[in-house]
Amino acid sequence: MVACGRKDADHATTRSADGTVAPPVRDTARVGRDTSDAGGDVALRASRDSSAPAVAGIWLDDANALALVSAMSSRQIAAAEIELQAWRSDTVRAFATSIAHEHSLLRHAIDSVAAITRIAPSMPALGQPIAATMQAQIDSMAGNRGGSLDRAFVREQVASHQLMAQYVSGLAGVAQRPEVQGVLATAAARVGEQLQRAKTIEAMLTMADSVAADSSAKAAANRKKRQTTAR
C-alpha cells in the first residue's frame, strides 16, 4: 500500500468532467528535494554505469556548470603555481605559465558571464568528488623535486585535463543560456588544446629520458670494456 501511494503521488492524474484522464503531472519540487538529499549520488551512480561523465540532468543547471568549471580551473592554476616554484625545464616552465594564464582568463570569463546573466554560481554535490580527485593528483605531484617535478607536473596535467575535458563537454551540452553555452564551448576548446600540448611535452620528455638512459648504458659499457682491457 505504501508503494502504491508513493507511485500515485509521483504520477498524480486528474479526471475531467467528461471522464477523460489527463496525463500524469510530475512533482518536480519533490524530484529536486530527492536529488538534493541524495547529495549527488544519482549523478555519481550514472557516471559509474557509463563511460561518459554523468552531467546531463535536471539538477545540473547553468549556475552549477559555471561553478564546476571555475573550480576545476582553480585546481589547474594551483598545480601550475607549484611547478613554477621549482621548475628545471624551460619548456615545462613555459607550459606551466601558459596553464596559469589560460585558466585565469577562463575564470574571468566565467565571472563576467555570471555578472551579465545575473547567475550566481552554485556548486553541486558532484563538485566535491571532482575537486577531491584533482587535489589528489596535485598532492601526488607536489611530493617531487627538480626534474622529477617537471615530469610529475606534465603527467598531472594530462590526467587533470582529460578529466576536465570530459566534464566541460558534458556541461556544454546541458547549458541553457546562450552566454553560458558560449563560455563553456570556449572552455572545452581551450582545455582540449592544453591536453594535446601536455601529451606532446610528455612524449618529448619520455624520449629524452630514453636517450639519456641509452647514453648512460653505453658509457657504462665502455668503462667496463676499458677496465677489462687494462687488466
N, C-alpha and C positions, 0 to 999 in steps of 0.2 A: 504493500500500500504506500510506503514511503517513496519507493522508486517511482511508482505511477504518479504520485503527487509532484515529485520533482520534475518529471518529464512534462507533466501538464503545465507546470509553472514556466518551463523553458519555452514551450510551444503553445501558448495560450491561443485559443480560437474564439472567434465571435460569430454569432449567427444573426443574419439579417431578418427583417420581418417576413420575407418570402420563404425563409427556411434554408437559404444557401449559406454555406460555411465560408468565411473569409480565410485567406492564407494566414498561417501562424505568424505571430509577431515575436521577434527575438528580444529578450530582455538584455539590451546592450549595457545597461547600467550594471547588472549583476555579472555579465561577462567581464567587464572592466575590473570589478572587485575581485572576481576569481583569479584573473590573470595577475593582478597586483599581489594578492595573497600568496600566489604560487612563487613569488619572488623571482620570476623569470624562468622557473623550471620548465614551463611549456616550451619556451624557445630553446632551452638547452637540450631537452629531450629530442626535439625535432632536429637539432644540429647533429646529435649523435646518430640519428636514423638516416641522415643524408650526408653526402659528401660536400654539399654546399652549406654555408652557414645559414642558420635559421633567423633571417632578419625580416622576412615578409610576414607581417601580422598586424592586426588592428591595434595592438598595444605598443607598436613602434611608430611614433608619429614624427613630424618634422623636428619638433623640439628634441626628441630622443636622438634622431640622426645627427643633428648638429652637435649635441653633447658628446656622442660617441666618437665622432671623427676628431673633434677638438682634443679629447682625452688621449686618443691614440697618437696624435701629432705631438702632444706634450711629452709622451714617452720617447718618441723618436728624438726630440730635442735633448732630452735628458741623456740619452745614450751618446749623442754626438758631443755633448759637453764633457763627458767623461773621457772620451777619446782625445779631445782637443787639449786636455790637461797633461797628457803623457804620450803623445804620438812619436813615432820614429820615421814612418814612411811619409814622404811629401805627398804621394798620391793619395794615401788614406786620409791624411790631414785635409787635403783639398775636398775630398769626398765628404768628410765629416762637417766641414764648413758649409758645404752645399746643402747637406741634410738639415742642419740647424736653420739655415736661411729659408729654405723652401717650406719647411713646416711652420716656421714663424709667419711667413706670408699666408699660409693656408689658415692658420688660426685667426689671423687678422681678417681674412676674407669671411670666415665663419662669423666672427663678431659683427662685421659690417652687415651681413645678411640678417643676422638676428635683430640688429637695430632697425634695419629698414622694414622688415616684416613684423617687428614687434613680437617676435617669438623668443621666449625665454628658454634657452637650452635646459633640458631636464634629463639627467642620467637615468636610464632604465636599469633594472636589475641585471640585464645582460652585460652591462658595462663592467661589473665587478670581476667576473672571471676573465674578461678580456684584459683588463688592466693588470690583474694578477699574473697572467701569462706573460705579458710584455715586461713586467717588472722582474719576473724570474729570469727572463733572458738577459736583462740588463745586469742583474746581480751576478749571474754566471760570468758575464763578460768582464765586469769590473774587477774580478779577482786576478786578472792577468796584468803583466807589466811589459813595457818596451815593445819589441817586435811581436811578442805574443798577444799584446793588447790590440795591436793593429789588426791582426788576423781574427781575433775573437770579435772585434767590433764589426768587421765585414761579415762574418758568419751571422752575428746577431742581426745585422741589417737585412740580410737575405731572409732570415726566418720571420722577423717582425714585419717586413714589407709584404711578404707573402700573406701573412695573416691579415694585415691591414687591407691589402688589395681585395681579398675575398669579401670582407665586410663592407668596404666602401662601395663596391659594385652592387652588392645586395641592397644597401641602403638607398643608393641612387634609384633603384628600381621601385621603391615603395614611397619615395618622397612625393608630397602633394603640391606644394607651392613651386612655381616655376623658378623662383630665386634660389630655393633650396636645391632643386634639381640641378641648376646650373653650377652651384658651388661644389656639389658632390661629384658631378661629371668632371669638373676641373681637378678635383682631388684624386679621382680614380686615374686620370691620365698622368698626373704627376707622380703618384705612388707607383704606377707601372713603370715609368721611366727610371725612378730611383731603384726599383727592384732589378731592372735589367743592368743598371750601372753597377750595383752591388755584386751581381753574378759575374760580370765581366772582371771586376777587380779581384774577386775571389779566385777566378780561374787564373788570372795573371800571377797572383801570389802563390798559388799551388804549383804553377810551372816554375817559378823562381825557386821555390823550396826544393823541387825535384832536381833542378840543375845544380843547386848548391850541394845537395846530397851526393849526386854523381861525382862532382868535382872533389868533394871530401873523400869519397871512396877511392877515387883514382890516386889522390895524393897519398893516402894511407898505403895503398898497394905499392906505389913507387918507393916509399920509405922502407917498406918491408923488403922490397927487392934489393935496394941498395945495401941494407943491413946484411942480407944473405950473401951478396957478392963480396962485401968487405971481409966476411968471415972466411 
